[in-house]
Amino acid sequence: MGIVAALIILIIGVAIGGAGSNEGELKDEVASLEKSVSQAEGSAEKAKAAAERAEAVEAEAIKAGEEKAEQIVGRAEAKAKKVVGHAGIESEHLGERISEQEAELTSLEEGVSSKEAKIASLRGEEGEAEEIAAKSEITDGTWQAERDYIPGTYEAPGGGGCYWALLSEPGGGGIEGIIENGGFNKHQILNITSPYFETSGCGTWKRVGE
């Protein structure tokens, strides 16, 4: 607006100072210039109003965008909370399931340990039974009580070449070391409880009692 006014003043000055200009023409030019100024002012007002409307529209658009963004964020947060809640419940269920499986595993391990202990006990009993069975038979030779045979009542086929001796020490140690001896017939039954026992030609002696 300041530039337009300056131009008007300049043009008026030129018009006044111009040779051959008359007052009527000058008035017409001034009126024309005033009209142009008025139109320019009107255009400026319109532009200002348009700018203000544009600013209002922009503000409304920004506000609407912010509201929409808030709505989107709100929905996203609600969905995230829902997902987290479901995840928490699922995690709790998984934890309970894991605890149940751990308890079941512990029970199985205890069962296995119990069975292993029972197997070991049975093997021990089996080994003991095998040892007892092995020490419940006596063949030809000189044997030590408890180490080689279990004292008790034994039975052997016997025969004419059968000889046995209950000894107080290995090798007999002469007549003094012989507690009792015998044999020379079939079907021998003898209570063998001496520290040592010597036998030959009698077959296998088998324990038949205490």
MODELLER restraints for C-alpha pairs under 7 A, 6 or more apart:
rsr = mdl.restraints
at = mdl.atoms
rsr.add(forms.Gaussian(group=physical.xy_distance, feature=features.Distance(at['CA:4:A'], at['CA:37:A']), mean=6.97, stdev=0.5))
rsr.add(forms.Gaussian(group=physical.xy_distance, feature=features.Distance(at['CA:8:A'], at['CA:33:A']), mean=6.68, stdev=0.5))
rsr.add(forms.Gaussian(group=physical.xy_distance, feature=features.Distance(at['CA:15:A'], at['CA:21:A']), mean=6.81, stdev=0.5))
rsr.add(forms.Gaussian(group=physical.xy_distance, feature=features.Distance(at['CA:15:A'], at['CA:26:A']), mean=6.42, stdev=0.5))
rsr.add(forms.Gaussian(group=physical.xy_distance, feature=features.Distance(at['CA:135:A'], at['CA:148:A']), mean=5.80, stdev=0.5))
rsr.add(forms.Gaussian(group=physical.xy_distance, feature=features.Distance(at['CA:135:A'], at['CA:149:A']), mean=4.23, stdev=0.5))
rsr.add(forms.Gaussian(group=physical.xy_distance, feature=features.Distance(at['CA:135:A'], at['CA:150:A']), mean=5.67, stdev=0.5))
rsr.add(forms.Gaussian(group=physical.xy_distance, feature=features.Distance(at['CA:136:A'], at['CA:149:A']), mean=5.92, stdev=0.5))
rsr.add(forms.Gaussian(group=physical.xy_distance, feature=features.Distance(at['CA:136:A'], at['CA:150:A']), mean=6.00, stdev=0.5))
rsr.add(forms.Gaussian(group=physical.xy_distance, feature=features.Distance(at['CA:136:A'], at['CA:206:A']), mean=5.92, stdev=0.5))
rsr.add(forms.Gaussian(group=physical.xy_distance, feature=features.Distance(at['CA:136:A'], at['CA:207:A']), mean=5.11, stdev=0.5))
rsr.add(forms.Gaussian(group=physical.xy_distance, feature=features.Distance(at['CA:137:A'], at['CA:204:A']), mean=6.50, stdev=0.5))
rsr.add(forms.Gaussian(group=physical.xy_distance, feature=features.Distance(at['CA:137:A'], at['CA:205:A']), mean=5.41, stdev=0.5))
rsr.add(forms.Gaussian(group=physical.xy_distance, feature=features.Distance(at['CA:137:A'], at['CA:206:A']), mean=4.65, stdev=0.5))
rsr.add(forms.Gaussian(group=physical.xy_distance, feature=features.Distance(at['CA:137:A'], at['CA:207:A']), mean=6.33, stdev=0.5))
rsr.add(forms.Gaussian(group=physical.xy_distance, feature=features.Distance(at['CA:138:A'], at['CA:149:A']), mean=6.91, stdev=0.5))
rsr.add(forms.Gaussian(group=physical.xy_distance, feature=features.Distance(at['CA:138:A'], at['CA:204:A']), mean=5.66, stdev=0.5))
rsr.add(forms.Gaussian(group=physical.xy_distance, feature=features.Distance(at['CA:138:A'], at['CA:205:A']), mean=4.87, stdev=0.5))
rsr.add(forms.Gaussian(group=physical.xy_distance, feature=features.Distance(at['CA:138:A'], at['CA:206:A']), mean=6.66, stdev=0.5))
rsr.add(forms.Gaussian(group=physical.xy_distance, feature=features.Distance(at['CA:139:A'], at['CA:203:A']), mean=6.55, stdev=0.5))
rsr.add(forms.Gaussian(group=physical.xy_distance, feature=features.Distance(at['CA:139:A'], at['CA:204:A']), mean=4.87, stdev=0.5))
rsr.add(forms.Gaussian(group=physical.xy_distance, feature=features.Distance(at['CA:139:A'], at['CA:205:A']), mean=6.39, stdev=0.5))
rsr.add(forms.Gaussian(group=physical.xy_distance, feature=features.Distance(at['CA:140:A'], at['CA:199:A']), mean=5.12, stdev=0.5))
rsr.add(forms.Gaussian(group=physical.xy_distance, feature=features.Distance(at['CA:140:A'], at['CA:200:A']), mean=4.59, stdev=0.5))
rsr.add(forms.Gaussian(group=physical.xy_distance, feature=features.Distance(at['CA:140:A'], at['CA:201:A']), mean=6.86, stdev=0.5))
rsr.add(forms.Gaussian(group=physical.xy_distance, feature=features.Distance(at['CA:141:A'], at['CA:198:A']), mean=5.69, stdev=0.5))
rsr.add(forms.Gaussian(group=physical.xy_distance, feature=features.Distance(at['CA:141:A'], at['CA:199:A']), mean=5.63, stdev=0.5))
rsr.add(forms.Gaussian(group=physical.xy_distance, feature=features.Distance(at['CA:141:A'], at['CA:200:A']), mean=6.47, stdev=0.5))
rsr.add(forms.Gaussian(group=physical.xy_distance, feature=features.Distance(at['CA:142:A'], at['CA:196:A']), mean=6.89, stdev=0.5))
rsr.add(forms.Gaussian(group=physical.xy_distance, feature=features.Distance(at['CA:142:A'], at['CA:197:A']), mean=5.58, stdev=0.5))
rsr.add(forms.Gaussian(group=physical.xy_distance, feature=features.Distance(at['CA:142:A'], at['CA:198:A']), mean=4.24, stdev=0.5))
rsr.add(forms.Gaussian(group=physical.xy_distance, feature=features.Distance(at['CA:142:A'], at['CA:199:A']), mean=6.63, stdev=0.5))
rsr.add(forms.Gaussian(group=physical.xy_distance, feature=features.Distance(at['CA:143:A'], at['CA:196:A']), mean=5.54, stdev=0.5))
rsr.add(forms.Gaussian(group=physical.xy_distance, feature=features.Distance(at['CA:143:A'], at['CA:197:A']), mean=5.29, stdev=0.5))
rsr.add(forms.Gaussian(group=physical.xy_distance, feature=features.Distance(at['CA:143:A'], at['CA:198:A']), mean=6.41, stdev=0.5))
rsr.add(forms.Gaussian(group=physical.xy_distance, feature=features.Distance(at['CA:144:A'], at['CA:195:A']), mean=5.99, stdev=0.5))
rsr.add(forms.Gaussian(group=physical.xy_distance, feature=features.Distance(at['CA:144:A'], at['CA:196:A']), mean=4.57, stdev=0.5))
rsr.add(forms.Gaussian(group=physical.xy_distance, feature=features.Distance(at['CA:144:A'], at['CA:197:A']), mean=6.58, stdev=0.5))
rsr.add(forms.Gaussian(group=physical.xy_distance, feature=features.Distance(at['CA:145:A'], at['CA:151:A']), mean=6.29, stdev=0.5))
rsr.add(forms.Gaussian(group=physical.xy_distance, feature=features.Distance(at['CA:145:A'], at['CA:194:A']), mean=6.93, stdev=0.5))
rsr.add(forms.Gaussian(group=physical.xy_distance, feature=features.Distance(at['CA:145:A'], at['CA:195:A']), mean=5.20, stdev=0.5))
rsr.add(forms.Gaussian(group=physical.xy_distance, feature=features.Distance(at['CA:145:A'], at['CA:196:A']), mean=5.78, stdev=0.5))
rsr.add(forms.Gaussian(group=physical.xy_distance, feature=features.Distance(at['CA:151:A'], at['CA:192:A']), mean=5.57, stdev=0.5))
rsr.add(forms.Gaussian(group=physical.xy_distance, feature=features.Distance(at['CA:151:A'], at['CA:193:A']), mean=4.71, stdev=0.5))
rsr.add(forms.Gaussian(group=physical.xy_distance, feature=features.Distance(at['CA:152:A'], at['CA:191:A']), mean=5.63, stdev=0.5))
rsr.add(forms.Gaussian(group=physical.xy_distance, feature=features.Distance(at['CA:152:A'], at['CA:192:A']), mean=5.49, stdev=0.5))
rsr.add(forms.Gaussian(group=physical.xy_distance, feature=features.Distance(at['CA:152:A'], at['CA:193:A']), mean=6.16, stdev=0.5))
rsr.add(forms.Gaussian(group=physical.xy_distance, feature=features.Distance(at['CA:152:A'], at['CA:207:A']), mean=6.49, stdev=0.5))
rsr.add(forms.Gaussian(group=physical.xy_distance, feature=features.Distance(at['CA:152:A'], at['CA:209:A']), mean=5.86, stdev=0.5))
rsr.add(forms.Gaussian(group=physical.xy_distance, feature=features.Distance(at['CA:152:A'], at['CA:210:A']), mean=4.34, stdev=0.5))
rsr.add(forms.Gaussian(group=physical.xy_distance, feature=features.Distance(at['CA:153:A'], at['CA:190:A']), mean=5.69, stdev=0.5))
rsr.add(forms.Gaussian(group=physical.xy_distance, feature=features.Distance(at['CA:153:A'], at['CA:191:A']), mean=4.20, stdev=0.5))
rsr.add(forms.Gaussian(group=physical.xy_distance, feature=features.Distance(at['CA:153:A'], at['CA:192:A']), mean=6.01, stdev=0.5))
rsr.add(forms.Gaussian(group=physical.xy_distance, feature=features.Distance(at['CA:153:A'], at['CA:207:A']), mean=5.65, stdev=0.5))
rsr.add(forms.Gaussian(group=physical.xy_distance, feature=features.Distance(at['CA:153:A'], at['CA:208:A']), mean=5.68, stdev=0.5))
rsr.add(forms.Gaussian(group=physical.xy_distance, feature=features.Distance(at['CA:153:A'], at['CA:209:A']), mean=4.92, stdev=0.5))
rsr.add(forms.Gaussian(group=physical.xy_distance, feature=features.Distance(at['CA:153:A'], at['CA:210:A']), mean=5.60, stdev=0.5))
rsr.add(forms.Gaussian(group=physical.xy_distance, feature=features.Distance(at['CA:154:A'], at['CA:189:A']), mean=5.76, stdev=0.5))
rsr.add(forms.Gaussian(group=physical.xy_distance, feature=features.Distance(at['CA:154:A'], at['CA:190:A']), mean=5.41, stdev=0.5))
rsr.add(forms.Gaussian(group=physical.xy_distance, feature=features.Distance(at['CA:154:A'], at['CA:191:A']), mean=6.19, stdev=0.5))
rsr.add(forms.Gaussian(group=physical.xy_distance, feature=features.Distance(at['CA:154:A'], at['CA:192:A']), mean=6.86, stdev=0.5))
rsr.add(forms.Gaussian(group=physical.xy_distance, feature=features.Distance(at['CA:154:A'], at['CA:205:A']), mean=5.77, stdev=0.5))
rsr.add(forms.Gaussian(group=physical.xy_distance, feature=features.Distance(at['CA:154:A'], at['CA:206:A']), mean=5.15, stdev=0.5))
rsr.add(forms.Gaussian(group=physical.xy_distance, feature=features.Distance(at['CA:154:A'], at['CA:207:A']), mean=4.20, stdev=0.5))
rsr.add(forms.Gaussian(group=physical.xy_distance, feature=features.Distance(at['CA:154:A'], at['CA:208:A']), mean=5.49, stdev=0.5))
rsr.add(forms.Gaussian(group=physical.xy_distance, feature=features.Distance(at['CA:155:A'], at['CA:188:A']), mean=5.55, stdev=0.5))
rsr.add(forms.Gaussian(group=physical.xy_distance, feature=features.Distance(at['CA:155:A'], at['CA:189:A']), mean=4.44, stdev=0.5))
rsr.add(forms.Gaussian(group=physical.xy_distance, feature=features.Distance(at['CA:155:A'], at['CA:190:A']), mean=6.45, stdev=0.5))
rsr.add(forms.Gaussian(group=physical.xy_distance, feature=features.Distance(at['CA:155:A'], at['CA:205:A']), mean=5.26, stdev=0.5))
rsr.add(forms.Gaussian(group=physical.xy_distance, feature=features.Distance(at['CA:155:A'], at['CA:206:A']), mean=5.32, stdev=0.5))
rsr.add(forms.Gaussian(group=physical.xy_distance, feature=features.Distance(at['CA:155:A'], at['CA:207:A']), mean=6.46, stdev=0.5))
rsr.add(forms.Gaussian(group=physical.xy_distance, feature=features.Distance(at['CA:155:A'], at['CA:208:A']), mean=6.72, stdev=0.5))
rsr.add(forms.Gaussian(group=physical.xy_distance, feature=features.Distance(at['CA:156:A'], at['CA:187:A']), mean=5.81, stdev=0.5))
rsr.add(forms.Gaussian(group=physical.xy_distance, feature=features.Distance(at['CA:156:A'], at['CA:188:A']), mean=5.03, stdev=0.5))
rsr.add(forms.Gaussian(group=physical.xy_distance, feature=features.Distance(at['CA:156:A'], at['CA:189:A']), mean=6.57, stdev=0.5))
rsr.add(forms.Gaussian(group=physical.xy_distance, feature=features.Distance(at['CA:156:A'], at['CA:202:A']), mean=6.20, stdev=0.5))
rsr.add(forms.Gaussian(group=physical.xy_distance, feature=features.Distance(at['CA:156:A'], at['CA:203:A']), mean=6.01, stdev=0.5))
rsr.add(forms.Gaussian(group=physical.xy_distance, feature=features.Distance(at['CA:156:A'], at['CA:204:A']), mean=5.73, stdev=0.5))
rsr.add(forms.Gaussian(group=physical.xy_distance, feature=features.Distance(at['CA:156:A'], at['CA:205:A']), mean=4.43, stdev=0.5))
rsr.add(forms.Gaussian(group=physical.xy_distance, feature=features.Distance(at['CA:156:A'], at['CA:206:A']), mean=6.46, stdev=0.5))
rsr.add(forms.Gaussian(group=physical.xy_distance, feature=features.Distance(at['CA:157:A'], at['CA:186:A']), mean=5.88, stdev=0.5))
rsr.add(forms.Gaussian(group=physical.xy_distance, feature=features.Distance(at['CA:157:A'], at['CA:187:A']), mean=4.58, stdev=0.5))
rsr.add(forms.Gaussian(group=physical.xy_distance, feature=features.Distance(at['CA:157:A'], at['CA:188:A']), mean=6.15, stdev=0.5))
rsr.add(forms.Gaussian(group=physical.xy_distance, feature=features.Distance(at['CA:157:A'], at['CA:202:A']), mean=6.10, stdev=0.5))
rsr.add(forms.Gaussian(group=physical.xy_distance, feature=features.Distance(at['CA:157:A'], at['CA:203:A']), mean=5.82, stdev=0.5))
rsr.add(forms.Gaussian(group=physical.xy_distance, feature=features.Distance(at['CA:158:A'], at['CA:183:A']), mean=6.95, stdev=0.5))
rsr.add(forms.Gaussian(group=physical.xy_distance, feature=features.Distance(at['CA:158:A'], at['CA:185:A']), mean=5.78, stdev=0.5))
rsr.add(forms.Gaussian(group=physical.xy_distance, feature=features.Distance(at['CA:158:A'], at['CA:186:A']), mean=4.20, stdev=0.5))
rsr.add(forms.Gaussian(group=physical.xy_distance, feature=features.Distance(at['CA:158:A'], at['CA:187:A']), mean=4.96, stdev=0.5))
rsr.add(forms.Gaussian(group=physical.xy_distance, feature=features.Distance(at['CA:158:A'], at['CA:188:A']), mean=5.39, stdev=0.5))
rsr.add(forms.Gaussian(group=physical.xy_distance, feature=features.Distance(at['CA:158:A'], at['CA:202:A']), mean=4.12, stdev=0.5))
rsr.add(forms.Gaussian(group=physical.xy_distance, feature=features.Distance(at['CA:158:A'], at['CA:203:A']), mean=6.25, stdev=0.5))
rsr.add(forms.Gaussian(group=physical.xy_distance, feature=features.Distance(at['CA:159:A'], at['CA:184:A']), mean=5.82, stdev=0.5))
rsr.add(forms.Gaussian(group=physical.xy_distance, feature=features.Distance(at['CA:159:A'], at['CA:185:A']), mean=4.56, stdev=0.5))
rsr.add(forms.Gaussian(group=physical.xy_distance, feature=features.Distance(at['CA:159:A'], at['CA:186:A']), mean=4.23, stdev=0.5))
rsr.add(forms.Gaussian(group=physical.xy_distance, feature=features.Distance(at['CA:159:A'], at['CA:202:A']), mean=6.20, stdev=0.5))
rsr.add(forms.Gaussian(group=physical.xy_distance, feature=features.Distance(at['CA:160:A'], at['CA:184:A']), mean=4.48, stdev=0.5))
rsr.add(forms.Gaussian(group=physical.xy_distance, feature=features.Distance(at['CA:160:A'], at['CA:185:A']), mean=5.07, stdev=0.5))
rsr.add(forms.Gaussian(group=physical.xy_distance, feature=features.Distance(at['CA:160:A'], at['CA:186:A']), mean=6.95, stdev=0.5))
rsr.add(forms.Gaussian(group=physical.xy_distance, feature=features.Distance(at['CA:161:A'], at['CA:184:A']), mean=5.72, stdev=0.5))
rsr.add(forms.Gaussian(group=physical.xy_distance, feature=features.Distance(at['CA:161:A'], at['CA:201:A']), mean=5.29, stdev=0.5))
rsr.add(forms.Gaussian(group=physical.xy_distance, feature=features.Distance(at['CA:162:A'], at['CA:183:A']), mean=5.07, stdev=0.5))
rsr.add(forms.Gaussian(group=physical.xy_distance, feature=features.Distance(at['CA:162:A'], at['CA:184:A']), mean=4.91, stdev=0.5))
rsr.add(forms.Gaussian(group=physical.xy_distance, feature=features.Distance(at['CA:162:A'], at['CA:185:A']), mean=6.73, stdev=0.5))
rsr.add(forms.Gaussian(group=physical.xy_distance, feature=features.Distance(at['CA:162:A'], at['CA:200:A']), mean=5.89, stdev=0.5))
rsr.add(forms.Gaussian(group=physical.xy_distance, feature=features.Distance(at['CA:162:A'], at['CA:201:A']), mean=4.32, stdev=0.5))
rsr.add(forms.Gaussian(group=physical.xy_distance, feature=features.Distance(at['CA:162:A'], at['CA:202:A']), mean=4.29, stdev=0.5))
rsr.add(forms.Gaussian(group=physical.xy_distance, feature=features.Distance(at['CA:163:A'], at['CA:182:A']), mean=5.86, stdev=0.5))
rsr.add(forms.Gaussian(group=physical.xy_distance, feature=features.Distance(at['CA:163:A'], at['CA:183:A']), mean=4.55, stdev=0.5))
rsr.add(forms.Gaussian(group=physical.xy_distance, feature=features.Distance(at['CA:163:A'], at['CA:184:A']), mean=6.16, stdev=0.5))
rsr.add(forms.Gaussian(group=physical.xy_distance, feature=features.Distance(at['CA:163:A'], at['CA:199:A']), mean=5.67, stdev=0.5))
rsr.add(forms.Gaussian(group=physical.xy_distance, feature=features.Distance(at['CA:163:A'], at['CA:200:A']), mean=5.43, stdev=0.5))
rsr.add(forms.Gaussian(group=physical.xy_distance, feature=features.Distance(at['CA:163:A'], at['CA:201:A']), mean=6.40, stdev=0.5))
rsr.add(forms.Gaussian(group=physical.xy_distance, feature=features.Distance(at['CA:163:A'], at['CA:202:A']), mean=6.53, stdev=0.5))
rsr.add(forms.Gaussian(group=physical.xy_distance, feature=features.Distance(at['CA:164:A'], at['CA:181:A']), mean=5.47, stdev=0.5))
rsr.add(forms.Gaussian(group=physical.xy_distance, feature=features.Distance(at['CA:164:A'], at['CA:182:A']), mean=5.51, stdev=0.5))
rsr.add(forms.Gaussian(group=physical.xy_distance, feature=features.Distance(at['CA:164:A'], at['CA:183:A']), mean=5.90, stdev=0.5))
rsr.add(forms.Gaussian(group=physical.xy_distance, feature=features.Distance(at['CA:164:A'], at['CA:198:A']), mean=5.44, stdev=0.5))
rsr.add(forms.Gaussian(group=physical.xy_distance, feature=features.Distance(at['CA:164:A'], at['CA:199:A']), mean=4.20, stdev=0.5))
rsr.add(forms.Gaussian(group=physical.xy_distance, feature=features.Distance(at['CA:164:A'], at['CA:200:A']), mean=6.49, stdev=0.5))
rsr.add(forms.Gaussian(group=physical.xy_distance, feature=features.Distance(at['CA:165:A'], at['CA:178:A']), mean=6.56, stdev=0.5))
rsr.add(forms.Gaussian(group=physical.xy_distance, feature=features.Distance(at['CA:165:A'], at['CA:180:A']), mean=5.65, stdev=0.5))
rsr.add(forms.Gaussian(group=physical.xy_distance, feature=features.Distance(at['CA:165:A'], at['CA:181:A']), mean=3.94, stdev=0.5))
rsr.add(forms.Gaussian(group=physical.xy_distance, feature=features.Distance(at['CA:165:A'], at['CA:182:A']), mean=6.49, stdev=0.5))
rsr.add(forms.Gaussian(group=physical.xy_distance, feature=features.Distance(at['CA:165:A'], at['CA:197:A']), mean=5.91, stdev=0.5))
rsr.add(forms.Gaussian(group=physical.xy_distance, feature=features.Distance(at['CA:165:A'], at['CA:198:A']), mean=5.11, stdev=0.5))
rsr.add(forms.Gaussian(group=physical.xy_distance, feature=features.Distance(at['CA:165:A'], at['CA:199:A']), mean=6.50, stdev=0.5))
rsr.add(forms.Gaussian(group=physical.xy_distance, feature=features.Distance(at['CA:166:A'], at['CA:178:A']), mean=6.02, stdev=0.5))
rsr.add(forms.Gaussian(group=physical.xy_distance, feature=features.Distance(at['CA:166:A'], at['CA:179:A']), mean=5.28, stdev=0.5))
rsr.add(forms.Gaussian(group=physical.xy_distance, feature=features.Distance(at['CA:166:A'], at['CA:180:A']), mean=5.12, stdev=0.5))
rsr.add(forms.Gaussian(group=physical.xy_distance, feature=features.Distance(at['CA:166:A'], at['CA:181:A']), mean=6.01, stdev=0.5))
rsr.add(forms.Gaussian(group=physical.xy_distance, feature=features.Distance(at['CA:166:A'], at['CA:194:A']), mean=5.69, stdev=0.5))
rsr.add(forms.Gaussian(group=physical.xy_distance, feature=features.Distance(at['CA:166:A'], at['CA:196:A']), mean=6.22, stdev=0.5))
rsr.add(forms.Gaussian(group=physical.xy_distance, feature=features.Distance(at['CA:166:A'], at['CA:197:A']), mean=4.87, stdev=0.5))
rsr.add(forms.Gaussian(group=physical.xy_distance, feature=features.Distance(at['CA:166:A'], at['CA:198:A']), mean=6.54, stdev=0.5))
rsr.add(forms.Gaussian(group=physical.xy_distance, feature=features.Distance(at['CA:167:A'], at['CA:177:A']), mean=5.59, stdev=0.5))
rsr.add(forms.Gaussian(group=physical.xy_distance, feature=features.Distance(at['CA:167:A'], at['CA:178:A']), mean=4.69, stdev=0.5))
rsr.add(forms.Gaussian(group=physical.xy_distance, feature=features.Distance(at['CA:167:A'], at['CA:179:A']), mean=5.37, stdev=0.5))
rsr.add(forms.Gaussian(group=physical.xy_distance, feature=features.Distance(at['CA:167:A'], at['CA:194:A']), mean=6.18, stdev=0.5))
rsr.add(forms.Gaussian(group=physical.xy_distance, feature=features.Distance(at['CA:167:A'], at['CA:195:A']), mean=6.46, stdev=0.5))
rsr.add(forms.Gaussian(group=physical.xy_distance, feature=features.Distance(at['CA:167:A'], at['CA:196:A']), mean=4.90, stdev=0.5))
rsr.add(forms.Gaussian(group=physical.xy_distance, feature=features.Distance(at['CA:167:A'], at['CA:197:A']), mean=5.69, stdev=0.5))
rsr.add(forms.Gaussian(group=physical.xy_distance, feature=features.Distance(at['CA:168:A'], at['CA:177:A']), mean=5.22, stdev=0.5))
rsr.add(forms.Gaussian(group=physical.xy_distance, feature=features.Distance(at['CA:168:A'], at['CA:178:A']), mean=6.42, stdev=0.5))
rsr.add(forms.Gaussian(group=physical.xy_distance, feature=features.Distance(at['CA:168:A'], at['CA:179:A']), mean=6.44, stdev=0.5))
rsr.add(forms.Gaussian(group=physical.xy_distance, feature=features.Distance(at['CA:168:A'], at['CA:194:A']), mean=6.50, stdev=0.5))
rsr.add(forms.Gaussian(group=physical.xy_distance, feature=features.Distance(at['CA:168:A'], at['CA:195:A']), mean=5.56, stdev=0.5))
rsr.add(forms.Gaussian(group=physical.xy_distance, feature=features.Distance(at['CA:168:A'], at['CA:196:A']), mean=6.05, stdev=0.5))
rsr.add(forms.Gaussian(group=physical.xy_distance, feature=features.Distance(at['CA:169:A'], at['CA:177:A']), mean=6.09, stdev=0.5))
rsr.add(forms.Gaussian(group=physical.xy_distance, feature=features.Distance(at['CA:169:A'], at['CA:195:A']), mean=6.75, stdev=0.5))
rsr.add(forms.Gaussian(group=physical.xy_distance, feature=features.Distance(at['CA:169:A'], at['CA:196:A']), mean=6.07, stdev=0.5))
rsr.add(forms.Gaussian(group=physical.xy_distance, feature=features.Distance(at['CA:170:A'], at['CA:196:A']), mean=6.14, stdev=0.5))
rsr.add(forms.Gaussian(group=physical.xy_distance, feature=features.Distance(at['CA:172:A'], at['CA:178:A']), mean=5.68, stdev=0.5))
